[in-house]
Amino acid sequence: MAFDPQALLALDIAETEQTYDWRDCALYALGVGVGMDPMDERQLAFVDESRLAVLPTMATILGYSGFWVEQLPTGIDMLHVLHGEQGLRVEAPLPVCGTIRRKTRVTGIVDKGADKGALVQVAETIADDATGALLATLTSTIMCRGDGGKGGTGAASIAPHAIPDRAPDGTIAIPGSPQQALIYRLSGDLNPLHADPTIARAAGFPGPVLHGLATYGMACQVLLRALCDGDVARFRALDVRFTRPVFPGEALDLAYWIERPGLAAFQVRARDRDILAIDNGRFAFS
């Protein structure tokens, strides 16, 4: 099947369902680095069932049943696909347990040219199965480097959130764990690139790569502690652009800029390699 922008726009991606409980919430939190300091009460709140809070970014894995691009006849060249951008907005703190339904749809394709590829824009909703209430909205951009020059749908590229041209207002050290990708994958993303050294080397990496959405969750949990005192009720939205892969165990540094009350820009850098892993970050909170 050839890459067809209009067919992608009309693609019917089956809705998924998941029932989860506090163990799933705690496992996700461990997978994004919570608990590195077992004396930090704000971290323990995400893994202790007696007082459990749910990280907002858990919405990214709820109802996830594999990458739909691999499961359906899309015509997308899978060898040249990258996760470019991710966004999240929540309506209220996620429940500790329940059943949700996840609906995914393609909202637009931007043709960057034959030598630059195409951007596939995706929107997803997470809703409570019992009430139908919307819990969260996800947006993402898939970079399809092998599918440029085949037309688009008239969608416009989303302008990245600008980073202020001044020194950051704060920097947060994020410790890494060599086991992190092995823990995070238990929340649903079983791509062997994140676990099998042989497959990772065949893909051109020195070893397994940490999931981009794990780094995304790491950024969220440290920003919540730094700017919201760990209160998930104050979270509103998180947007990022992924720029380079992170490897399990790498120490990261998150720099943030307070632009106005309730809005911070941020970047995440791999400390020892001095490379930017997340750019154009936007964290909105009350």
C-alpha positions, 0 to 999 in steps of 0.5 A, a space after each residue: 500500500 502506498 502512502 496516501 494522505 487522504 486515506 490516512 486521514 480517513 483511517 478507522 483506528 479501533 478504539 481500545 479499552 483498559 481496566 487498571 488499578 493502583 499497581 499499574 499506576 505505581 509500576 508506571 511511576 517507577 518506570 519514569 524514575 519515581 522512587 530514586 529517593 525513598 525518603 522523599 514523601 512527594 515521590 512515595 505518594 506515587 507508589 504507596 497504595 495507602 495515599 496514591 496519586 497518579 502521574 498525569 503522564 500515565 495517560 500516554 500509556 492507558 489503553 495502549 495496545 501497540 503502535 497502530 502504524 505497525 498494525 494497519 495498512 497505512 503505507 508508512 515506511 516504518 524504517 524511517 519513523 520517529 516520534 517527533 512531538 508529544 502533548 497532553 492535557 488533562 481535565 482532572 487528576 486521573 483516577 487510581 483505578 477504573 476502565 478507560 477507552 482510548 480513541 485515536 485519529 489522524 488529524 493532518 499530514 504535512 508534506 515537508 518535501 521528498 527529501 524531508 519527509 512528512 509529518 503525521 499529526 495524531 489526536 487521542 482521547 482517554 475517556 472513562 468507560 462508565 461515565 463517558 467523561 473525558 479524562 485527557 487529550 493526547 496530541 503527537 506528531 510522527 515524523 515519516 522521513 521516507 514519505 515526503 513529496 506525496 502530498 498533504 492534507 492542508 494541515 499546518 506545522 505546529 510552531 514549537 514553544 520557544 525557549 527564552 533567550 536568557 539563563 534558566 530560572 532553575 535546573 533539576 538533576 534527574 538521576 537515571 537507572 540502568 533498569 529503567 527501560 526494562 521497568 517502563 516497558 512493563 506498562 505496555 510498550 514492548 518494542 525490543 529496541 528498548 530491551 534487546 541489545 542485539 536489536 538496538 545495535 542492528 538499529 545503529 545504537 550502542 545499546 537499548 534506547 529509553 522510551 521517549 515517553 519515559 523521558 517525557 514522564 521523567 520531566 513531568 514528575 520532577 516539574 510537578 515537584 519543583 513547581 507544584 509541590 507534587 500536587 497533580 491537581 495543579 497540572 494542566 498540560 505538557 508539550 515537548 519536542 523529542 530531539 535525541 534519544 536517551 539511554 537507560 542509566 543516563 543522568 539528565 538535567 532539566 532547565 526551566 524558565 518561568 514565563 508567567 505564573 502557571 507557565 514554564 518552558 523547559 529543556 532536558 539534556 543528557 549530562 555526560 554526552 551534553 546533548 539535548 534530548 527534549 526541546 521546546 518544552 511547555 509545562 502549564 499548571 495552576 
